[in-house]
Structures are given as C-alpha cells and as structure tokens.
C-alpha cells in the first residue's frame, strides 16, 4: 500500500511550494517583527486521495523572537484502519532572517499497519546539510542516483519553507509569490520545484474557523535531481505532470503567505489537502481568520 507515501509527498509539496526560499526577493528589514506578530499559527488540513478522505494533518508553527519551531502530526487510514493506517510526526526548528528561514533541524518519524517504520533526523548550518541520520538505514538501490555534497548546499527542508518564506506586503493576493525556483532536500531526495503564477481567486469561507478572502494559485513543476530511482513510477508521474498546484493565502497582520489548498497527481489518483481550520494567535490577540 503506497497511500502513506503519497500523503507524505503531498505535504512535502505543500511545505515546499509555499517556501520560496532560494531565490525569493529580499524581505523588508522588519520581516522578523512582522512574523513575530503571529506567535503561533495552527492549521488543520483535510487530506483526500482519489476521492476518499484519509484523515487530517495538523501543523503548528510557533515563533519566539527570531526562532521558530514547527510540528506536524498526521493519521491517515483506509476504512478506519481496517485496511491500512499510517501515523507520522514531523518537526523543524531554525531562525527567521530577512532573506527567509535558516533551518537548524528537521525530523520525521512514522509507522504504519504494515509494520514499516522510520526515523529521520537532519541538521543544517548556513542552509547547508551537515548531517543525516535514518533508522533503519537501508542500503539504496544500485540504480539510485547519488546525492553529492555540493547538492546539499543552499537547500531547505520540507517543513522550514512551509509558513516562513513566502512574503509580500500586498495582502490582496500577490501573484509574485508564485515566481521562483526552490532547491529542496528531504533527507533522501534532492529536487527542485519551479513555481510559476497561474491566477488569483477569491475563497469563500466554508467552516467557522476556516478562511475566506483572496488567494493565489501557483503552478508547480517537480524536477528530480538526485537520491531517486529513475524507474520509480511516482517520481516519473510527478516530474511529467503539469497539474501540481498550491493555493497560497495571506496571513492577517503579517507579510506571510501560507498554503490553503494543494493538488497533486499520484499513481492511484489525485491527492488533495484543504485547510479546514486556521488560527492565528498573537501576544495580544487570537483570531480564526488569517
């Protein structure tokens, strides 16, 4: 059963496509203060695959001065776990700068009903990967394209870009946040995401704690570089697809844009993630509307 891996890829794309780190325009000098006005952002995403609801993914980002901590938790099931169940926790820590996030640590731990489990931990310094630990550490296929040391410089992890790198002073739907190329390493695979603008839309609020307002739709092109098997059907499908999308929405009282909706083709059908709740808490206020 590949459903868990497809869901994980879905949230990797969600995190990455809103993190326009490597080539984004320099944020204003007060970027840290603008981010700090939202000391905590909590978003819940409903995840569907091929028309079936698999469960929810909850992502919490906490700011303490220039430092940030992110934690995501997900539980995905098929027929309420009778056929398949996957549970995972992911985290990222680092520092917010005027040119985007500088990750310090990324971690992922998951297990499933097929008794597969993995723990991954990655460390950074100056946006370069300094260490990777994977348990169990399985030998890659001889046909896997190796990752070089040079390819691990100037990269972000899948979580650090999620809520921290897409910036604009325009809160009304700025398509410029969809015009970048992002270099990414997830602990195993090195790839680029080429993000281009598609169109602006207006989202209607569908739940009391959901979102209503302007959004921008970005087209995402997945370009594998290293750490993957050339015959992997999921990699081949994503690299050939022109249908990957991420919708970004502005966060109230900050210059941040974060994911609202993600669409991703998989070998078993279209995967999607949609915000059902997003809450912003600051030192002097809390609001359900970003």
Buried (B, 14 or more C-beta within 10 A) or exposed (E): BBBBBBBBBBBBBBBBBBBBBBEBEEBEEEBBEBBBBBBBBBBBBBBBBEEEEBBBBBBBBBBEEBEBBBBBBBBBBBEEEEEBBBBBBBBBBBBBBEBBBBBBBBBBBBBBBEEEEBBBBBBBEEBBBEEBEBEEEEEBEEEBBEBEEEBBEBBBBBBBBBBBBBBBEEBEBBBBBBBBBBBBBBBBBBBBBEBEBBEBBEBEEEBEBBBBBBBBBBBBBBEBBBBBBEEBEBBBBBBEBEEBBBBBBBBBBBBBBBBBBBBBBBEBBEBBBBBBBBBBBBEEEEBBBB
